[in-house]
Amino acid sequence: MKLISWNVNGIRALEKKGNLETFLNTYTPDIFLIQEIKAKPEQMTHLVEKYEKYEQFYNSAEKPGYAGTAIWIKKTLCHSELDSESNRIFSIGMPNFEDTEGRISRVSFDDKEILGVYFPNGGKSPEAWKGKLEFYEKFLAFVNQLRAEGKTVIFTGDVNCAHEEIDLARPKNNEGEIGFHPEERTWLTKWIEDGWKDVWRERNPEVRDVYSWWHVITRSRATNVGWRIDYFFVDEKYLSQVTDIQYLTDQMGSDHCPILLTYTQ
């Protein structure tokens, strides 16, 4: 099963530029987890019609043109490996969290839980920063509970935090800044200590200069001055079932690049 996560920074803009069609034709994900769709479902009816091979689920933000997540699943996957549509459940959010910004899209089938998440940035205000840390805390409790219920959990998305110095090009310049602040980095450490493995780093412990986000205004992608802030996490018990993990850094269309994970059941 091929899963791809991508913060598209506006799905309608991605489609208009032709990058969405090129991406789907090139990589053909079985499950496509999308962040920052920046659109309402009624604004994406043409996508439902054009990409009819996918069943499309959207969790849009209440605020127009902001945030939001989505999950696309190949209909062939739905009708074969999942047996029937009734065996698949889409949902949003998590307990004790009002998901007005479309932060979490989730699909459940059999014993599997796959979540695509757009974690808060936290940079707008002190309240936003506090909310970001609370989100990390609640999310860890949420996935731990799913695991305790016997679920196989995979979560992915734009985490909006570079975990270690190796995960950004200029760590000294950004020490203590939001996105590389000790408090948020500590939460990623807690995830890992609780058995949720950053798949790419597990497979590539010493690899540098691989990033998933670059600042647009400074054109930092051309010089690869970036940040690795998009991840796939899996329960350490199932890490051996991952056969491939890679950042698709050549894929254009957003200030983020996609991340691909191939998983055997």
C-alpha positions as CSV (number, residue, x, y, z in Angstrom):
1,M,0.0,0.0,0.0
2,K,1.5,3.3,-1.1
3,L,0.7,6.3,1.1
4,I,1.7,9.9,0.2
5,S,1.3,12.9,2.4
6,W,1.6,16.5,1.0
7,N,1.0,20.0,2.3
8,V,-0.2,21.4,-1.0
9,N,-0.6,25.0,0.1
10,G,-3.9,25.3,-1.7
11,I,-5.3,22.4,-3.7
12,R,-7.1,24.5,-6.3
13,A,-3.9,26.4,-7.1
14,L,-2.1,23.1,-7.4
15,E,-4.6,21.9,-9.8
16,K,-4.6,25.1,-11.8
17,K,-0.9,24.9,-12.3
18,G,-1.1,21.3,-13.5
19,N,1.0,20.0,-10.7
20,L,-1.7,17.9,-9.1
21,E,-2.4,15.9,-12.3
22,T,1.3,15.4,-13.0
23,F,1.9,14.2,-9.4
24,L,-1.0,11.7,-9.5
25,N,0.0,10.3,-12.8
26,T,3.6,9.9,-11.7
27,Y,3.2,8.5,-8.2
28,T,-0.3,6.9,-8.2
29,P,-0.8,6.8,-4.4
30,D,-3.3,4.3,-3.0
31,I,-4.0,6.7,-0.2
32,F,-3.3,10.5,-0.6
33,L,-3.3,12.5,2.6
34,I,-3.5,16.3,2.0
35,Q,-2.9,19.3,4.2
36,E,-3.7,23.0,3.7
37,I,-6.4,22.4,1.0
38,K,-7.6,26.0,1.6
39,A,-11.1,25.3,0.1
40,K,-14.6,24.2,0.9
41,P,-16.0,20.9,-0.4
42,E,-18.3,22.7,-2.8
43,Q,-15.3,24.4,-4.4
44,M,-13.8,21.0,-5.3
45,T,-16.6,19.3,-7.2
46,H,-14.5,19.4,-10.4
47,L,-11.8,17.5,-8.6
48,V,-14.3,14.8,-7.6
49,E,-15.3,14.5,-11.3
50,K,-11.9,14.7,-12.8
51,Y,-10.2,12.3,-10.4
52,E,-13.0,9.8,-10.2
53,K,-10.6,6.9,-9.5
54,Y,-10.4,8.3,-6.0
55,E,-13.0,8.5,-3.2
56,Q,-12.3,12.0,-1.8
57,F,-13.0,13.0,1.8
58,Y,-12.6,16.7,2.9
59,N,-12.3,18.3,6.3
60,S,-12.4,22.0,5.6
61,A,-11.7,24.9,7.9
62,E,-14.6,27.1,8.9
63,K,-12.5,30.1,7.8
64,P,-12.6,30.4,3.9
65,G,-9.2,29.9,2.1
66,Y,-7.5,28.5,5.2
67,A,-6.0,25.2,6.5
68,G,-8.1,22.1,6.0
69,T,-7.1,18.5,5.3
70,A,-8.3,15.7,3.0
71,I,-7.9,12.0,2.3
72,W,-8.2,10.4,-1.1
73,I,-8.4,6.7,-1.5
74,K,-8.3,4.6,-4.7
75,K,-11.7,3.1,-5.2
76,T,-10.1,-0.1,-6.3
77,L,-8.5,-0.3,-2.8
78,C,-11.9,0.4,-1.2
79,H,-13.6,-2.4,-3.1
80,S,-10.9,-5.1,-2.9
81,E,-8.6,-5.0,0.2
82,L,-11.2,-3.2,2.3
83,D,-13.9,-5.5,0.9
84,S,-16.7,-3.0,1.0
85,E,-17.4,0.7,1.5
86,S,-19.2,-0.1,4.8
87,N,-15.9,-1.3,6.2
88,R,-14.3,2.1,5.8
89,I,-15.1,5.0,8.0
90,F,-13.9,8.6,7.6
91,S,-13.9,11.0,10.5
92,I,-12.4,14.2,11.8
93,G,-10.8,15.6,14.9
94,M,-10.0,14.0,18.2
95,P,-11.4,13.9,21.7
96,N,-11.5,17.2,23.6
97,F,-10.6,19.2,20.5
98,E,-12.9,21.3,18.4
99,D,-11.6,20.9,14.9
100,T,-12.8,24.1,13.4
101,E,-9.7,24.5,11.2
102,G,-9.9,21.1,9.6
103,R,-6.7,19.9,11.3
104,I,-7.3,16.1,11.3
105,S,-8.7,13.8,8.6
106,R,-8.9,10.1,9.5
107,V,-9.8,6.9,7.8
108,S,-10.5,3.7,9.8
109,F,-10.8,0.2,8.3
110,D,-10.3,-3.3,9.8
111,D,-7.8,-2.7,12.6
112,K,-6.1,0.2,10.9
113,E,-6.2,3.9,11.6
114,I,-4.6,6.3,9.2
115,L,-4.5,10.0,10.1
116,G,-3.4,13.0,8.0
117,V,-2.8,16.0,10.2
118,Y,-2.0,19.7,9.7
119,F,-0.5,20.6,13.1
120,P,-0.7,24.2,14.2
121,N,2.1,26.7,13.4
122,G,1.7,28.6,16.7
123,G,3.3,31.8,15.6
124,K,0.4,34.2,15.4
125,S,0.2,35.0,19.1
126,P,1.0,33.7,22.6
127,E,-2.4,32.0,22.6
128,A,-1.6,30.3,19.3
129,W,1.7,29.1,20.7
130,K,-0.1,27.7,23.8
131,G,-2.6,26.0,21.6
132,K,0.1,24.4,19.5
133,L,1.7,22.7,22.5
134,E,-1.8,21.6,23.8
135,F,-2.5,20.1,20.4
136,Y,0.7,18.1,20.5
137,E,-0.2,16.8,24.0
138,K,-3.8,15.9,23.1
139,F,-2.7,14.2,19.9
140,L,-0.2,12.0,21.7
141,A,-2.9,10.9,24.1
142,F,-5.2,10.3,21.2
143,V,-2.9,8.0,19.2
144,N,-1.8,6.2,22.4
145,Q,-5.5,5.4,23.1
146,L,-6.0,4.1,19.6
147,R,-3.0,1.8,20.0
148,A,-4.3,0.7,23.4
149,E,-7.6,-0.3,21.6
150,G,-5.5,-2.7,19.4
151,K,-5.4,-0.5,16.4
152,T,-2.5,-0.3,13.9
153,V,-1.9,3.4,13.6
154,I,-0.1,5.5,11.0
155,F,-0.1,9.2,11.2
156,T,1.4,11.7,8.9
157,G,1.4,15.4,7.8
158,D,2.9,18.8,8.4
159,V,4.0,18.7,12.0
160,N,5.4,22.3,11.8
161,C,8.4,21.4,13.8
162,A,12.0,20.3,12.9
163,H,12.9,17.8,15.6
164,E,16.7,17.9,15.7
165,E,19.5,20.1,14.4
166,I,20.0,17.7,11.5
167,D,16.5,18.5,10.4
168,L,17.1,22.0,9.2
169,A,19.8,23.8,7.2
170,R,20.5,26.6,9.7
171,P,19.8,25.3,13.3
172,K,22.0,27.9,15.0
173,N,20.2,30.8,13.3
174,N,16.8,29.4,14.3
175,E,17.5,28.1,17.9
176,G,14.5,29.0,20.0
177,E,12.3,30.2,17.1
178,I,8.9,28.7,16.6
179,G,9.3,25.6,14.5
180,F,12.6,24.8,16.3
181,H,11.7,25.7,19.8
182,P,12.8,23.4,22.7
183,E,9.2,23.0,24.0
184,E,7.7,21.8,20.8
185,R,10.8,19.6,20.0
186,T,10.3,18.0,23.4
187,W,6.9,16.8,22.3
188,L,8.3,15.1,19.3
189,T,10.8,13.4,21.5
190,K,7.9,12.2,23.8
191,W,6.2,10.7,20.8
192,I,9.3,8.8,19.9
193,E,9.9,7.7,23.5
194,D,6.3,6.4,23.5
195,G,7.1,4.1,20.6
196,W,6.0,6.3,17.6
197,K,8.9,6.2,15.2
198,D,9.8,8.9,12.7
199,V,10.1,6.5,9.8
200,W,12.4,8.4,7.6
201,R,14.9,9.3,10.4
202,E,14.9,5.7,11.6
203,R,15.9,4.6,8.1
204,N,18.3,7.5,7.5
205,P,19.8,8.3,10.9
206,E,22.8,10.3,9.7
207,V,21.5,11.7,6.4
208,R,21.6,15.5,6.1
209,D,20.3,18.1,3.6
210,V,16.9,16.4,3.0
211,Y,14.1,18.8,3.7
212,S,10.3,19.1,3.1
213,W,9.7,22.8,3.3
214,W,11.5,25.9,1.9
215,H,10.7,29.6,2.3
216,V,9.2,30.9,-0.8
217,I,10.0,34.6,-0.5
218,T,13.8,33.9,-0.1
219,R,13.7,31.3,-2.9
220,S,15.5,28.9,-0.5
221,R,14.5,25.8,-2.4
222,A,17.0,26.7,-5.1
223,T,19.8,26.5,-2.6
224,N,18.2,23.8,-0.4
225,V,18.0,25.9,2.7
226,G,15.1,24.0,4.1
227,W,13.4,22.4,7.1
228,R,12.2,18.8,7.5
229,I,8.8,19.3,9.1
230,D,6.7,16.7,7.3
231,Y,6.7,13.2,8.7
232,F,5.3,9.7,8.7
233,F,5.1,8.1,12.2
234,V,4.3,4.4,12.8
235,D,4.1,2.2,15.9
236,E,7.6,0.7,16.5
237,K,6.0,-2.8,16.4
238,Y,5.1,-2.3,12.7
239,L,8.2,-0.5,11.5
240,S,9.4,-3.6,9.8
241,Q,6.3,-3.5,7.5
242,V,7.5,-0.3,5.9
243,T,9.3,-1.1,2.7
244,D,10.1,2.4,1.4
245,I,10.1,6.0,2.7
246,Q,11.3,9.0,0.7
247,Y,10.8,12.7,0.2
248,L,9.8,13.5,-3.3
249,T,11.9,16.7,-3.5
250,D,11.6,17.0,-7.3
251,Q,7.8,17.4,-7.1
252,M,6.9,21.1,-7.5
253,G,3.7,23.0,-6.9
254,S,3.9,23.9,-3.2
255,D,6.4,25.2,-0.7
256,H,6.4,21.7,0.7
257,C,7.3,18.5,-1.1
258,P,5.4,15.2,-0.7
259,I,6.6,12.3,1.5
260,L,6.0,8.7,0.3
261,L,5.6,5.6,2.5
262,T,5.1,2.1,1.2
263,Y,3.6,-0.3,3.7
264,T,3.0,-4.1,3.5
265,Q,0.0,-5.5,5.3
